[in-house]
Amino acid sequence: MLSVTNSTGQSVDWRVELAYDDDVWALRVNDDSGVSVWERGDGEFVLRGTRSLAPGDTRTVRLRLGWGESGTRPLRCTVNGLACRLG
């Protein structure tokens, strides 16, 4: 699961960048037309909301990964360029 929360006082566009081991070859968002996914290659993916998040709103999506031998936990994660919390 991935959750993005807007803790500001204004609507914001959001972009999440995830980096996995290079044997993660696919990332899909289950049943959600409000998120676009772009694969950069070598285990790197970008998710972008197709709608802005209103102040105080949270967007939660379920991710599906295709991988080889590595774990499914990202090595690196950013939201709008800032490090995100991996829990």
C-alpha positions in Angstrom: 0.0 0.0 0.0 1.1 3.5 -0.7 -0.5 6.5 1.1 0.1 10.2 0.2 -1.2 12.9 2.5 -1.5 16.6 1.8 -0.6 18.3 5.1 -0.6 21.8 3.5 -3.3 24.4 3.4 -3.7 24.3 -0.4 -4.3 21.7 -3.1 -1.2 20.1 -4.5 -0.3 17.9 -7.4 1.7 14.8 -6.3 4.4 12.6 -7.7 6.0 9.6 -6.0 9.3 8.1 -7.2 10.2 4.6 -6.0 13.5 2.8 -6.6 13.7 -1.0 -6.0 16.5 -3.5 -6.8 16.9 -3.7 -10.5 15.1 -7.1 -10.7 11.7 -5.5 -9.9 10.4 -5.3 -13.5 6.8 -4.2 -13.1 4.6 -2.0 -10.9 0.9 -1.7 -11.3 -1.8 0.2 -9.3 -4.8 -2.0 -8.6 -8.2 -0.6 -9.7 -7.3 3.0 -9.7 -7.8 5.3 -12.7 -6.6 8.4 -10.7 -2.9 7.4 -10.8 -0.5 7.1 -13.7 2.6 4.9 -13.6 5.7 5.3 -15.6 8.6 2.8 -15.6 12.1 4.3 -15.9 13.9 1.0 -15.9 16.3 -0.7 -13.5 13.7 -0.9 -10.8 12.7 2.8 -10.8 9.1 3.9 -11.1 7.1 7.2 -11.0 3.5 7.4 -9.9 1.6 10.6 -10.4 -1.9 11.6 -9.3 -4.1 12.6 -12.2 -6.0 14.9 -9.7 -4.7 17.3 -7.1 -4.9 16.4 -3.4 -7.1 18.9 -1.4 -5.8 20.2 1.9 -5.9 17.4 4.5 -6.7 14.6 2.0 -5.0 11.3 1.7 -4.7 9.1 -1.4 -4.1 5.4 -0.7 -3.4 2.9 -3.5 -2.6 -0.8 -3.6 0.6 -1.6 -5.5 1.3 -4.9 -7.3 5.0 -5.7 -8.1 6.6 -8.1 -10.5 10.0 -9.1 -9.2 12.8 -11.7 -9.3 14.9 -12.5 -6.2 14.8 -9.1 -4.4 12.4 -8.1 -1.6 9.4 -5.9 -2.3 10.5 -3.0 -0.1 11.7 0.1 -2.0 15.4 1.1 -1.6 14.4 4.8 -2.0 11.2 6.8 -2.1 10.4 10.5 -2.6 7.2 12.5 -2.7 7.4 15.7 -4.7 11.2 15.4 -4.4 11.3 15.0 -0.6 12.2 11.7 1.1 9.2 9.8 2.2 8.7 7.5 5.2 8.8 3.8 4.6 6.7 1.9 7.1 
